Amino acid sequence: MSLSKKLLIIFSLLFLASCQPASTPTVEIASSPTIFVPTETPTQVPTPAPTSTPLILPTSSNITPYSLPDGINPLTGLPPASPELLDRRPIASKIALFPRYVRTINSGLSLADVVFEYYIESGLTRFIAVFYSNNAEQIGPVRSGRFFDEHVARMYQAYLVFKYADKRVYDHLKASDINEFLIVPGNSYCPPFVIGEKELDTYNNIFLDSTKFSACLERQKKDDTRPDLRASYFSNQPPTSGEPALGIFARYSLDDYHYWEYQPITNKYYRHQEANGLRNGETPAYAPLVDDLTGEQVTAENVIYLFVPHTFDNQFQEEDEVYHIDLIGLGKAMLFRDGRVISAYWRRIASDQPLLITDLSGQPLPLKPGRTFYQVLGENSRVVDENNLWYFQFDTP
């Protein structure tokens, strides 16, 4: 049996309700990552929990920003495509992942500096991508906003691009002090939106052209001042702590699951997305997630799984799955970089600054220079380690 046929032999077994062994399936996958076939029943790995003694972590007043040379992007630790791109506000744009056919037109993810993926509703997730060091003629498909997007817009002091929202969400955003930074179709006389060239339904065919964005803002006399963003901590030196991590599997639902494949040659993680649902007992299958704009597979130097509270304000929000994902304060995290995983904490030390990722003693952890993907999970989500493969199951209370 080839390695590609062996991939994920136990994946279907891990997160069934009973988590008990079952018959071995055959798995189809579009690529052939280097993996090991588990031979034993995996054991659940506890994620770090806050201790009874409060951690002594840096505050917004005593953080010493990582020393970066002039002209280096504080979000990636790398030079931007053009120096003048850093003399503006970042742009945070929603990008659809479902329905599955939109993956033929998914655009911009390979040019983003930071990407968050989070649960929306009906077993599905969506991306919000932050663009600072690159422009892209086509970002999207742009889809509707959620409460969670406000956290990203505030942390990066960014313009928030989305295609309308549930009335409860839209009313909240318009009544907030980030209202002037909301960009939706039709809310200005200079919208930087374009219609996709491929023939798809109109609901999933609106894109942002960020190359026109600054000119639009200038004509509208909107604030495009470069924000004072705290640089992340970066190091090209691979970590010596943590455990090996050759691949990462995560399941948000039977319809939405993904795989990050680590390639030692490039020291990057390559994103694969589910190719079918599992509601009728199908075998998990994967295909590379490709950026239609660049033709490149989506990659990341850092993949960070965040364990974050998911709550509802009332029963009506619960019925509609209108989540509040409370990315405030302190939470558990797991940092994947250079083929290793390190147990960590995420810390939001200021509402208008990026997350700080620390080790369990509260010391900032260096990220690898490059793109960072944040995978947002519920606090009750499970993680399992088996033969250097890591498995996450999304869950909320």
C-alpha positions in Angstrom: 0.0 0.0 0.0 1.4 3.4 -1.0 1.9 6.1 1.6 -0.8 8.2 0.0 -3.2 5.2 0.4 -2.2 4.8 4.0 -2.8 8.4 5.0 -5.3 8.9 7.7 -6.0 5.2 8.3 -7.0 6.1 11.8 -8.5 9.5 11.1 -12.0 8.2 10.8 -11.6 6.3 14.0 -10.3 9.0 16.3 -13.3 11.3 16.6 -16.3 9.1 16.3 -18.5 9.4 19.3 -17.0 6.4 21.0 -13.4 7.0 19.9 -13.0 3.2 19.7 -11.1 1.3 16.9 -13.0 0.3 13.8 -12.2 -1.3 10.5 -9.3 0.2 8.6 -10.5 2.4 5.7 -8.7 3.2 2.4 -8.1 6.9 2.0 -7.7 8.8 -1.2 -5.5 11.9 -1.2 -4.4 14.2 -4.0 -0.8 14.5 -2.7 1.7 12.1 -1.1 3.0 13.6 2.2 5.6 11.7 4.2 3.7 10.1 7.1 3.8 7.2 9.5 1.1 4.7 9.9 0.0 4.5 13.6 0.3 1.0 15.1 -1.3 1.7 18.5 -4.4 3.2 19.8 -3.6 6.9 20.1 -3.7 8.5 23.5 -5.3 11.9 24.1 -2.8 14.6 24.8 -3.8 17.2 27.4 -3.4 20.8 26.2 -1.9 23.3 28.7 -4.4 24.7 31.2 -3.9 27.8 33.3 -2.3 27.0 36.7 -3.7 28.1 40.0 -0.9 30.6 40.3 -1.5 33.3 37.8 1.0 33.6 35.0 3.2 36.7 35.0 2.8 37.9 31.5 3.9 41.1 29.8 1.3 43.9 29.7 0.8 46.5 27.0 2.8 49.0 29.0 5.9 46.9 29.4 6.1 44.9 26.2 9.4 45.5 24.4 8.7 45.2 20.7 10.9 42.7 18.8 13.7 44.8 17.1 13.0 44.7 13.4 15.0 46.7 10.8 13.3 49.5 9.0 11.2 48.3 6.1 10.3 44.9 7.6 6.7 43.9 8.0 5.8 43.5 11.7 3.3 40.8 10.9 5.7 38.5 9.0 9.3 39.6 9.8 10.0 39.9 6.1 10.2 42.8 3.6 7.0 43.8 1.9 6.5 43.5 -1.9 7.0 47.2 -2.0 8.2 49.5 0.9 5.3 51.9 0.5 2.8 49.1 1.3 3.7 49.5 5.0 2.7 53.2 5.0 -1.0 52.3 5.2 -3.5 50.4 7.2 -3.8 46.7 6.8 -6.8 45.2 5.1 -8.7 42.4 6.7 -11.0 40.6 4.2 -13.4 37.7 4.5 -12.7 34.8 2.1 -15.2 32.0 1.5 -14.3 28.3 1.8 -17.8 26.9 1.2 -19.7 25.8 -0.9 -16.9 23.5 -2.1 -17.1 24.7 -5.6 -15.8 28.2 -4.6 -12.4 26.6 -4.2 -11.9 26.8 -7.9 -12.0 30.6 -7.5 -10.5 31.0 -3.9 -8.1 34.0 -4.4 -5.6 35.8 -2.2 -4.8 33.4 0.6 -1.2 32.8 -0.7 -0.5 36.6 -0.5 -2.0 37.2 3.0 0.3 37.9 5.9 -2.0 36.5 8.6 -5.1 34.3 8.2 -7.7 33.2 10.8 -10.1 30.3 10.2 -13.1 30.0 12.5 -16.4 28.3 12.8 -19.5 30.2 11.4 -22.5 27.8 11.4 -24.0 24.7 9.9 -20.7 22.8 10.4 -18.7 25.2 8.2 -15.8 27.6 8.6 -14.6 30.8 6.9 -11.4 32.7 6.5 -10.5 36.3 7.4 -7.2 37.3 5.9 -5.0 40.2 6.7 -3.1 41.9 3.8 -0.3 44.3 4.6 2.9 43.5 2.7 1.1 42.5 -0.5 -1.6 43.7 -2.8 -3.9 41.4 -4.8 -6.1 42.1 -7.7 -8.6 39.5 -6.6 -9.3 38.6 -2.9 -12.3 36.4 -2.2 -14.9 35.4 -2.8 -15.8 38.0 -0.2 -18.6 36.8 2.1 -20.6 38.0 5.1 -19.3 39.3 8.4 -19.4 37.8 11.8 -18.9 39.1 15.4 -15.4 37.5 15.4 -14.2 39.7 12.6 -14.3 42.7 14.9 -11.4 41.2 16.9 -9.2 40.9 13.8 -10.1 44.4 12.6 -9.2 45.9 16.0 -6.0 43.8 16.6 -4.5 44.9 13.2 -6.2 48.4 13.1 -7.4 47.3 9.7 -10.1 48.1 7.3 -12.7 45.3 7.5 -14.0 44.0 4.1 -17.1 41.8 4.1 -20.3 41.3 2.0 -22.9 42.5 4.5 -23.9 40.4 7.5 -26.7 39.1 9.7 -28.7 42.2 10.9 -27.6 41.6 14.5 -23.9 41.6 13.5 -24.2 44.4 11.0 -26.0 46.7 13.4 -23.4 46.0 16.0 -20.5 46.8 13.7 -22.1 50.0 12.4 -22.8 51.2 15.9 -19.2 50.6 17.0 -16.2 52.9 16.7 -14.8 50.9 13.8 -17.8 51.9 11.6 -15.6 54.2 9.5 -13.3 51.3 8.6 -16.1 49.0 7.4 -16.0 48.3 3.6 -19.0 46.5 2.1 -20.4 46.7 -1.5 -22.3 49.9 -2.1 -21.2 51.8 1.0 -19.0 54.3 -0.9 -18.8 55.8 -4.4 -15.4 54.1 -4.9 -15.9 50.5 -3.9 -12.8 48.4 -4.8 -14.9 45.4 -5.7 -14.8 43.4 -8.9 -16.9 40.6 -10.4 -15.1 37.3 -10.9 -14.4 36.2 -14.4 -15.5 32.6 -13.9 -19.1 31.7 -14.3 -20.4 31.0 -10.8 -23.5 32.2 -8.9 -23.4 35.9 -8.2 -23.6 35.4 -4.4 -20.0 33.9 -4.4 -18.5 36.0 -7.2 -17.6 39.4 -5.5 -13.9 40.0 -5.0 -11.8 42.8 -3.5 -9.1 44.5 -5.7 -6.7 45.8 -3.1 -4.5 47.4 -5.7 -7.2 50.1 -6.1 -7.9 50.4 -2.4 -5.5 53.2 -1.4 -6.6 55.4 -4.3 -10.2 54.9 -3.3 -9.5 55.9 0.3 -7.6 59.0 -0.8 -10.5 60.2 -3.0 -12.9 59.7 -0.1 -10.5 61.4 2.4 -10.5 58.3 4.6 -7.9 57.6 7.2 -5.2 55.4 5.7 -2.5 56.2 8.2 0.1 53.6 9.0 -0.9 52.1 12.5 1.6 51.5 15.3 1.5 47.7 15.4 3.6 45.7 17.8 5.9 43.4 15.9 5.6 39.7 16.5 8.7 37.8 17.8 10.6 36.1 14.9 13.5 33.8 14.6 14.9 31.6 11.8 16.4 29.3 14.4 14.2 26.1 14.6 12.9 25.4 18.1 14.6 22.8 20.2 11.7 22.2 22.5 8.3 20.6 21.8 7.4 17.5 19.9 7.8 16.4 16.2 4.8 17.3 14.0 4.9 16.0 10.5 1.2 16.6 9.8 -1.8 18.2 11.4 -5.4 17.1 10.9 -8.4 19.0 12.1 -12.1 18.3 11.9 -14.6 21.1 12.4 -17.5 18.8 11.3 -18.3 15.9 9.0 -18.4 18.4 6.1 -15.4 20.5 7.0 -12.0 19.0 7.8 -8.4 19.8 6.7 -4.8 18.7 6.8 -1.5 20.6 7.0 1.4 18.7 5.5 4.9 19.6 6.7 7.6 19.6 4.1 11.2 19.7 5.6 12.7 20.9 2.3 10.8 24.2 2.4 10.1 24.3 6.2 6.5 25.1 5.4 3.1 23.6 6.1 1.0 22.9 3.0 -2.8 23.1 3.3 -5.1 20.4 2.1 -8.9 20.6 2.3 -11.6 17.9 2.5 -12.8 16.7 -0.9 -16.0 15.1 0.4 -18.3 15.0 3.3 -18.6 12.1 5.8 -22.3 12.1 6.5 -22.9 8.8 4.7 -19.9 6.9 5.9 -17.5 8.1 3.2 -13.8 7.7 3.6 -12.0 11.0 4.2 -10.3 12.4 1.1 -8.2 15.5 0.6 -7.1 17.9 -2.2 -4.6 20.7 -2.1 -6.1 24.1 -1.3 -4.9 26.3 -4.2 -5.0 30.0 -4.6 -6.6 30.7 -8.0 -5.0 34.1 -8.3 -1.4 32.8 -8.0 -1.8 29.1 -8.9 0.1 28.2 -5.7 -0.9 25.9 -2.9 -1.7 27.7 0.3 1.2 27.5 2.8 2.2 28.8 6.2 5.4 29.0 8.1 3.4 29.0 11.4 0.2 27.2 12.1 -1.3 28.1 15.5 -4.3 26.3 17.0 -6.2 28.6 19.5 -8.6 27.3 22.1 -11.2 30.1 22.5 -14.5 30.4 24.3 -17.6 30.2 21.9 -20.7 31.7 23.5 -24.2 33.0 22.8 -25.9 36.0 24.3 -29.3 34.4 24.2 -31.3 31.4 23.0 -32.1 33.0 19.7 -28.5 33.4 18.9 -27.9 29.8 19.9 -30.7 28.6 17.6 -29.1 30.5 14.7 -25.5 29.6 15.7 -24.6 33.3 15.9 -21.5 32.8 17.9 -19.4 35.2 19.9 -15.9 33.9 19.8 -14.3 35.7 22.7 -10.7 36.3 21.7 -10.0 38.4 24.8 -7.5 37.8 27.6 -5.7 34.5 27.8 -6.2 31.0 26.4 -4.5 27.8 25.4 -2.6 27.4 22.1 -0.4 25.0 20.2 2.3 26.5 17.9 3.5 24.4 14.9 6.6 25.5 13.1 9.7 23.8 11.5 8.1 20.4 12.0 7.6 20.7 15.7 4.7 21.6 18.0 5.1 23.7 21.2 2.4 23.9 23.9 1.6 27.6 24.4 -0.7 30.3 25.4 -2.3 33.1 23.3 -2.5 36.4 25.0 -4.3 39.5 23.9 -2.5 42.2 25.9 -4.1 45.1 24.1 -7.3 45.3 22.0 -5.5 47.1 19.2 -2.4 44.9 18.9 -1.8 41.4 17.5 -1.9 38.3 19.7 1.2 37.5 21.8 2.1 33.8 21.8 4.0 32.7 24.9 5.4 29.5 26.3 3.9 28.0 29.5 6.1 30.2 31.7 4.8 33.4 29.9 7.9 34.1 27.8 7.1 35.2 24.2 7.7 32.4 21.6 9.4 33.3 18.4 7.5 32.6 15.2 9.2 31.7 12.0 9.4 34.6 9.6 6.5 34.3 7.1 2.8 33.6 7.0 0.9 32.6 10.1 -2.4 30.7 10.0 -4.5 30.8 13.2 -7.0 27.9 13.5 -9.7 28.9 16.0 -11.2 26.1 18.0 -13.6 25.9 20.9 -12.3 25.5 24.4 -13.6 21.9 24.7 -11.8 20.8 21.5 -9.7 17.7 21.7 -6.2 17.0 20.5 -4.5 13.7 19.9 -0.8 12.9 19.1 0.0 9.6 17.3 3.4 8.9 15.6 4.2 12.6 15.0 0.8 13.3 13.5 -1.6 15.6 15.4 -5.4 15.5 15.3 -7.8 18.2 16.5 -11.6 17.8 16.9 -13.6 21.0 17.1 -16.0 21.2 20.0 -17.9 23.8 22.0 -19.8 23.6 25.3 
